[in-house]
Amino acid sequence: MPRLMEVLEFLDDSGKTMVARVPEDGSCEIKWGAQLTVRESQNAIFFRDGRAIDLFPPGRYILKTQNIPAVGKWITSFGYGPESPFRSEVYFLNMKLFPNLKWGTPTAIVFRDTELKMIRLRAHGIYSIQISDPMVFLNKVVGTEGLYFDDTIANYLRNVIVARLTTALGKTLKTIFDLPEQFNQIGLRMRTELQEEFKGLGLSLHDFYVNSISPPDEVQNVIDTRSAIAALGNLDEFMKFKAGMALESAAENPGGTASAGVGVGAGMGMGAMLPHYLQQAMATKTPTPRATADEMMARIKQLKELLDTGAITPDEFATMKKQLISAM
C-alpha cells in the first residue's frame, strides 16, 4: 500500500544539501489536511502528477484544496480502489549561502606573457553561491534527483569558471610580474562575467576570489635564476660566485680530485687552484656593445665549459648566453 504522508518537512544536518525530495524514494499519497513546514532558510515546491503546482515560502501550511488542487481520496476510491493513481512529492530547496566552494585549473592554461612570451599558468580560489530562482534551479539542474549537494554543482561550475578565466586573463593581465596588483581586478572581472551564466541556472554568485595564479615549477626556476643574476649585479660577478661554489663543493667531496688539489695547494693563492678557463672567466669583464663576434664566441665557449663541469646549471647557461648575444 502506498505511503501516506501526514507531516512534510526537511532538516539538513550536513549544511551541504541544496535540494531534498520528500519522500526521498519517490512519490507518495499526501493525506488530506497534511502539515507542510517550510523553515526560514527554505522554499518548497509541491509536485503532483509530475507537474509543479505551487511554490511555498517559509511558513506552516495545512494542505487542503485552497493550497493545492487535489482530488479527495473518497472520490478516487470509486475508480481505483484503495491505491490512488495520483502521486505527489515536495522538493525542499535550501536558500542559504553555500560558501567556500573551491575552483581550480585541472591543467595549466596557456598565456601570452609580454616578457616571458608563451607560458602556462595554474590558478585556484574560492567562491560562494545561493539559489536565486528555485523553480529554474530545480527543473534545469536538479531534475528528479532525491538529494542534490553543493559538491555536485561545484564540479560543473568549475569547468565554467576555468573557461571564463582564460578570457579574463587575456583582457586584464600583461605579464605575470604584475600579478600581485591584479588579483582583485581579475576577481571582479570574473564575478561580472559569471553572474549572467549562473543566473541562467537559477543561482546567484555571492563572491569570487582568486587565491593564486602561478607558472609551473620549471618557469619559476627560470624566474628565480633571473632574480639571482640581477641581485648579484652583473654576469662577471655571477660567474665568479658560481665557480667559487663549485670549488667549495668539490673540496667537501673526499673522493674528488679537486679536494686533493685543495689540500696540496692550501698555501697557494686561489688563482693557482682554479683551472685555467675559470681564471679566464673571472678575469673577463661584462661584454660591451663593442665586443666582436670572435670575443663573444670565446666567452660563450667559456660558459659551455662551466656548464660541462657542473659549475652552472643548463637554465643558467641559457640565460647568460642570451645576455651575451643580446650585448653584441
C-alpha positions as CSV (number, residue, x, y, z in Angstrom):
1,M,0.0,0.0,0.0
2,P,1.4,3.4,-0.8
3,R,2.9,5.5,1.9
4,L,0.5,8.1,3.3
5,M,2.3,11.3,4.3
6,E,0.9,13.4,7.2
7,V,3.8,15.7,8.0
8,L,6.2,17.1,5.4
9,E,9.5,18.8,6.5
10,F,13.2,18.5,6.0
11,L,16.2,19.3,8.2
12,D,19.8,19.4,6.8
13,D,22.4,18.4,9.4
14,S,25.3,18.5,6.9
15,G,24.8,22.1,5.7
16,K,25.7,20.9,2.1
17,T,22.3,19.8,0.8
18,M,20.9,22.1,-1.8
19,V,17.7,20.2,-2.7
20,A,15.9,17.3,-1.0
21,R,12.8,15.5,-2.1
22,V,10.2,14.3,0.5
23,P,9.7,11.4,0.3
24,E,13.3,10.7,-0.9
25,D,12.5,7.4,-2.5
26,G,9.8,8.8,-4.8
27,S,6.1,9.9,-5.0
28,C,3.5,9.2,-2.4
29,E,-0.1,9.9,-1.4
30,I,-0.3,13.0,0.8
31,K,-3.1,12.9,3.3
32,W,-5.9,15.5,3.2
33,G,-5.0,18.1,5.8
34,A,-1.3,17.1,5.9
35,Q,1.0,19.7,7.5
36,L,3.8,21.3,5.4
37,T,6.5,23.1,7.4
38,V,8.9,25.3,5.4
39,R,11.7,26.9,7.5
40,E,13.1,30.4,7.2
41,S,16.1,29.3,5.1
42,Q,14.0,27.2,2.7
43,N,11.5,27.2,-0.1
44,A,9.3,24.2,-1.0
45,I,7.8,23.2,-4.4
46,F,4.8,20.9,-4.4
47,F,4.6,18.5,-7.3
48,R,1.5,16.4,-8.3
49,D,1.2,14.1,-11.3
50,G,4.7,15.1,-12.4
51,R,4.0,18.9,-12.5
52,A,5.0,21.7,-10.2
53,I,1.8,23.0,-8.7
54,D,3.0,25.8,-6.3
55,L,6.0,27.3,-4.5
56,F,5.7,27.7,-0.8
57,P,7.8,30.3,1.0
58,P,8.7,29.9,4.7
59,G,5.7,29.1,6.9
60,R,3.4,26.3,8.1
61,Y,0.7,25.1,5.7
62,I,-2.3,22.7,6.0
63,L,-2.6,21.1,2.6
64,K,-6.3,21.4,1.5
65,T,-8.0,22.5,-1.7
66,Q,-7.2,26.1,-1.1
67,N,-3.4,25.3,-1.0
68,I,-3.3,22.6,-3.7
69,P,-5.9,21.5,-6.3
70,A,-6.4,17.9,-5.0
71,V,-9.0,15.2,-5.6
72,G,-10.4,13.7,-2.4
73,K,-9.4,10.1,-1.5
74,W,-13.0,9.1,-1.2
75,I,-13.7,10.1,-4.8
76,T,-10.7,8.2,-6.3
77,S,-11.5,5.1,-4.3
78,F,-14.6,4.5,-6.5
79,G,-12.5,4.1,-9.7
80,Y,-9.1,3.0,-8.4
81,G,-9.7,1.2,-5.1
82,P,-7.6,1.9,-2.0
83,E,-4.5,2.8,-4.1
84,S,-4.8,6.3,-5.6
85,P,-3.1,6.8,-9.0
86,F,-2.4,10.5,-8.0
87,R,1.1,10.8,-6.7
88,S,2.7,13.8,-5.1
89,E,6.1,14.9,-3.7
90,V,7.6,18.0,-2.2
91,Y,11.1,19.4,-3.0
92,F,12.7,21.4,-0.3
93,L,15.3,23.9,-1.6
94,N,18.0,25.3,0.8
95,M,18.1,29.1,0.2
96,K,21.1,29.7,2.5
97,L,24.5,30.8,1.2
98,F,26.9,28.0,0.2
99,P,30.4,29.4,0.9
100,N,33.9,28.3,0.3
101,L,33.3,26.3,-2.8
102,K,36.7,25.6,-4.4
103,W,37.7,26.1,-8.0
104,G,41.0,25.5,-9.8
105,T,42.6,24.7,-13.2
106,P,42.8,20.9,-13.6
107,T,45.6,21.5,-16.2
108,A,47.8,24.6,-16.8
109,I,46.3,27.1,-19.3
110,V,48.4,28.8,-22.0
111,F,49.0,32.6,-21.5
112,R,50.9,35.0,-23.7
113,D,53.2,37.0,-21.4
114,T,54.7,40.2,-22.7
115,E,58.1,39.5,-21.0
116,L,58.3,35.7,-20.9
117,K,56.4,35.0,-24.1
118,M,54.2,31.9,-24.1
119,I,53.9,30.3,-20.6
120,R,51.5,28.0,-18.8
121,L,49.6,29.2,-15.7
122,R,47.8,27.4,-12.9
123,A,45.1,29.1,-10.7
124,H,42.8,28.4,-7.9
125,G,40.4,30.1,-5.5
126,I,37.0,30.1,-3.7
127,Y,33.5,31.4,-4.4
128,S,30.0,31.3,-2.8
129,I,26.6,30.7,-4.4
130,Q,23.0,30.9,-3.5
131,I,19.8,29.7,-5.1
132,S,18.0,32.7,-6.5
133,D,15.3,31.1,-8.6
134,P,14.1,27.8,-7.0
135,M,11.9,26.8,-9.9
136,V,14.6,27.3,-12.6
137,F,17.3,25.6,-10.5
138,L,15.1,22.6,-9.7
139,N,13.9,22.0,-13.3
140,K,17.1,22.9,-15.1
141,V,19.8,21.5,-12.8
142,V,18.4,19.0,-10.2
143,G,15.6,17.2,-12.2
144,T,14.2,14.2,-10.4
145,E,17.2,13.5,-8.0
146,G,16.2,12.8,-4.5
147,L,19.2,14.7,-2.9
148,Y,21.4,17.3,-4.5
149,F,24.6,18.6,-2.9
150,D,26.8,21.7,-3.4
151,D,29.7,19.4,-4.4
152,T,27.7,18.2,-7.3
153,I,27.0,21.6,-8.8
154,A,30.6,22.7,-7.9
155,N,32.0,20.1,-10.3
156,Y,30.1,21.6,-13.2
157,L,30.7,25.2,-12.2
158,R,34.4,24.6,-12.1
159,N,34.5,24.0,-15.8
160,V,32.5,27.2,-16.5
161,I,34.9,29.2,-14.3
162,V,38.1,27.9,-16.0
163,A,36.6,28.7,-19.4
164,R,35.9,32.3,-18.3
165,L,39.3,32.7,-16.6
166,T,41.2,32.3,-19.8
167,T,39.2,35.3,-21.2
168,A,39.7,37.4,-18.1
169,L,43.5,36.8,-18.0
170,G,43.8,37.9,-21.6
171,K,41.9,41.1,-21.0
172,T,43.4,42.1,-17.7
173,L,47.0,40.7,-17.4
174,K,50.0,41.6,-19.5
175,T,52.8,39.8,-17.6
176,I,52.8,37.6,-14.5
177,F,55.2,40.1,-12.9
178,D,52.1,42.3,-12.4
179,L,50.0,39.6,-10.7
180,P,50.2,40.9,-7.1
181,E,48.3,44.1,-8.0
182,Q,45.9,42.4,-10.4
183,F,44.3,39.7,-8.2
184,N,41.4,42.0,-7.2
185,Q,40.9,43.2,-10.7
186,I,40.8,39.6,-12.1
187,G,38.4,38.6,-9.4
188,L,36.0,41.5,-10.1
189,R,36.1,40.8,-13.8
190,M,35.4,37.1,-13.3
191,R,32.5,37.8,-11.0
192,T,30.9,40.1,-13.6
193,E,31.3,37.6,-16.4
194,L,30.0,34.7,-14.3
195,Q,26.9,36.4,-12.9
196,E,24.8,36.0,-16.1
197,E,26.0,32.4,-16.6
198,F,25.0,31.5,-13.0
199,K,21.6,33.4,-13.3
200,G,20.6,31.1,-16.2
201,L,20.9,28.1,-13.7
202,G,18.8,29.8,-11.1
203,L,21.9,30.7,-9.0
204,S,23.5,34.0,-7.8
205,L,27.2,34.4,-7.4
206,H,27.8,36.0,-4.0
207,D,31.5,36.4,-4.1
208,F,34.5,35.2,-6.1
209,Y,38.2,35.2,-5.0
210,V,41.4,34.4,-6.8
211,N,43.9,32.9,-4.2
212,S,46.8,32.1,-6.5
213,I,48.0,32.3,-10.1
214,S,51.4,30.7,-10.7
215,P,53.5,29.3,-13.5
216,P,54.8,25.7,-13.5
217,D,57.9,24.9,-11.4
218,E,60.3,25.0,-14.4
219,V,59.2,28.6,-15.2
220,Q,59.5,29.6,-11.6
221,N,63.1,28.3,-11.6
222,V,64.0,30.5,-14.6
223,I,62.5,33.5,-12.8
224,D,64.5,32.7,-9.7
225,T,67.7,32.5,-11.7
226,R,66.9,35.8,-13.4
227,S,66.4,37.4,-10.0
228,A,69.6,36.0,-8.7
229,I,71.6,37.4,-11.6
230,A,70.0,40.8,-11.0
231,A,70.8,40.7,-7.3
232,L,74.5,39.9,-7.9
233,G,74.8,42.9,-10.2
234,N,76.4,41.6,-13.4
235,L,77.4,38.4,-15.3
236,D,81.1,38.6,-14.3
237,E,80.3,38.6,-10.5
238,F,77.7,35.8,-11.0
239,M,80.3,33.6,-12.8
240,K,82.8,34.1,-10.1
241,F,80.3,33.2,-7.4
242,K,79.2,30.0,-9.2
243,A,82.9,29.0,-9.8
244,G,83.7,29.5,-6.1
245,M,80.6,27.5,-5.0
246,A,81.6,24.6,-7.4
247,L,85.2,24.6,-5.9
248,E,83.9,24.6,-2.4
249,S,81.5,21.7,-3.2
250,A,84.4,19.7,-4.8
251,A,86.6,20.3,-1.8
252,E,84.0,18.8,0.5
253,N,83.9,15.6,-1.5
254,P,86.7,13.4,-0.1
255,G,86.8,11.2,-3.2
256,G,87.1,14.0,-5.7
257,T,90.2,15.2,-7.5
258,A,89.5,18.8,-6.7
259,S,89.7,18.1,-2.9
260,A,93.2,16.7,-3.4
261,G,94.3,19.8,-5.2
262,V,92.9,22.0,-2.5
263,G,94.9,20.0,0.2
264,V,98.2,20.3,-1.7
265,G,97.8,23.9,-2.6
266,A,96.5,25.2,0.7
267,G,99.3,27.7,0.9
268,M,98.9,28.9,-2.7
269,G,96.6,31.7,-3.9
270,M,93.1,31.0,-5.1
271,G,94.1,31.6,-8.7
272,A,96.6,28.7,-8.7
273,M,93.9,26.2,-7.6
274,L,91.3,27.2,-10.3
275,P,91.5,25.7,-13.8
276,H,92.8,28.0,-16.5
277,Y,89.4,28.6,-18.1
278,L,87.8,29.5,-14.7
279,Q,90.6,32.1,-14.2
280,Q,89.7,33.5,-17.6
281,A,86.0,33.6,-16.8
282,M,86.7,35.5,-13.6
283,A,89.0,37.9,-15.4
284,T,86.6,38.6,-18.2
285,K,84.6,41.7,-17.9
286,T,80.9,42.0,-18.8
287,P,80.8,42.3,-22.6
288,T,80.3,45.8,-24.0
289,P,78.3,46.6,-27.2
290,R,81.8,46.9,-29.0
291,A,82.6,43.3,-28.4
292,T,83.4,41.4,-31.6
293,A,81.8,38.2,-32.8
294,D,85.0,36.2,-32.1
295,E,85.2,37.6,-28.5
296,M,81.6,36.7,-27.9
297,M,82.1,33.2,-29.2
298,A,85.1,32.7,-26.9
299,R,83.0,33.8,-23.9
300,I,80.2,31.5,-24.8
301,K,82.7,28.7,-25.1
302,Q,83.9,29.5,-21.5
303,L,80.3,29.3,-20.3
304,K,79.9,25.9,-22.0
305,E,83.0,24.7,-20.1
306,L,81.5,25.9,-16.9
307,L,78.3,24.0,-17.8
308,D,80.2,20.8,-18.6
309,T,82.0,20.9,-15.2
310,G,78.7,21.5,-13.3
311,A,79.6,25.0,-12.2
312,I,76.4,26.4,-13.7
313,T,73.0,24.7,-14.5
314,P,71.6,24.4,-18.0
315,D,69.0,27.1,-17.2
316,E,71.7,29.5,-16.0
317,F,73.8,28.7,-19.1
318,A,70.9,29.5,-21.4
319,T,70.1,32.8,-19.6
320,M,73.7,34.0,-19.6
321,K,74.2,33.0,-23.2
322,K,71.2,35.0,-24.2
323,Q,72.5,38.1,-22.3
324,L,75.9,37.8,-24.1
325,I,74.3,37.5,-27.6
326,S,72.0,40.5,-26.8
327,A,75.1,42.6,-25.9
328,M,76.6,42.2,-29.4
